[in-house]
Amino acid sequence: MTPVCEGFGMIGLHWKIISLIAGLTLLGLAPACLAAGNGTAEQRAAAANEILLDNHRIVNMLDDVLAFYDQAASESLARQRLLWKRTVERKYSDFFNRAVFRNADQDLRLAMVDRFLELLPERIDQVRQYNQTAAENVYQALLNFKYRFPDYKQQRDIYIGISLFTFDGTVRAVNNDLGLPDTLCLGADVLSGYGLDQSKIVMVHELFHLYHYNILLGSAFHLARAGLVFNHDIFTHMIAAYVPLMVEGMAVAASEQIYPGFPETMYIHFTPEELDSQEANLVDNAQAFLNMMREGYLPYQYEKWFSGTYDGIPKRGGYLLGYEVTKRALSGATLDQLARMTPSQLGQEAEAQLSAIVTSGLVVMAGGQ
């Protein structure tokens, strides 16, 4: 069977369960008998699990990963590949095929696994330590997220997995064939190298994506006599450059609201030097992104603004730019209101705020002449 965390009973520390129930009481979600301390620890744990995960599970594959490493550490690369596929990859095939490998061909898949096997010995102790509190940290992130967004409902299982060092946290289409992001996937091989504060910021950032995607995608479908019908007009807006700009910027803002008081570099996951450089070029970057929006760039044309390092494009520049746009938008609306905007409305907001950034920069330049 797939190992799952069926509640805090697995953690084994009663004060953690009590802390969780206290948090649920503040949310108004805990049954009165449990909030008052009645019932067994197992009942309190089951209630907390039911409420926070909405009857879904945390699927933690790290015990299998650690068992694999203990068995394979001294084996040849060929033997390690075989053991990895047999004991981990096949067991969690949906996760690996849909969240990690996705469109990779067999050669690229092999290269990804080989790189992971090469890097794993240096990270295995951190993964082992991370596994001790991994489920607890997810529950805590969910509790804090639901405190800020109490209407959020967990609709799928959450995976604590291995990303083959390709992501720390992401939302991927694990449970549907339409490519619609529906599942929170955590890459413990990457997260285990973070501090606790950075790790929890990643989790609520991705939880906001789930929350926001549910709203956005919910507006893209409607029931008709023929069945579920997709709104093509909304889809046209969904693939426009301003949607990921706003989606990422709002997720950064959400993580800041849930865990306030950290440097901006923590929320955007930049170094101080990267932040200073992009802030110095904010006006130019805003103009460049505006041009992409107005010219109708497609995902393959603008995706470099949200990943990797490319010549002539600020590294992950869409995150800071989206955050700056969202900060300005929040002067006239709440984050909850922004989250309920249609894709078309998000485009209008992005256009207005990017234009304001460019205009303010031009005014400053003119004043300095």
Secondary structure by P-SEA (a helix, b strand, c coil): cccccccccccccaaaaaaaaaaaaaacccccccccccccaaaaaaaaaaaaacccccccaaaaaaaaaaacccccaaaaaaaaaacccccccccccccccccccaaaaaaaaaaaaaaccccaaaaaaaaacaaaaaaaaaaaaaaacccccccbbbbbccccccccccccccccccccccbbbbcaaaaaaccaaaaaaaaaaaaaaaaaaaaaaaaacccccccccccaaaaaaaacaaaaaaaaaaaaaaaaaacccccccccccccaaaaaaaaaaaaaaaaaaaaaaaacccccccccccccccccccccaaaaaaaaaaaaaaccccaaaaaaccaaaaaaaaaaaaaaaaaaaaaaaaaac
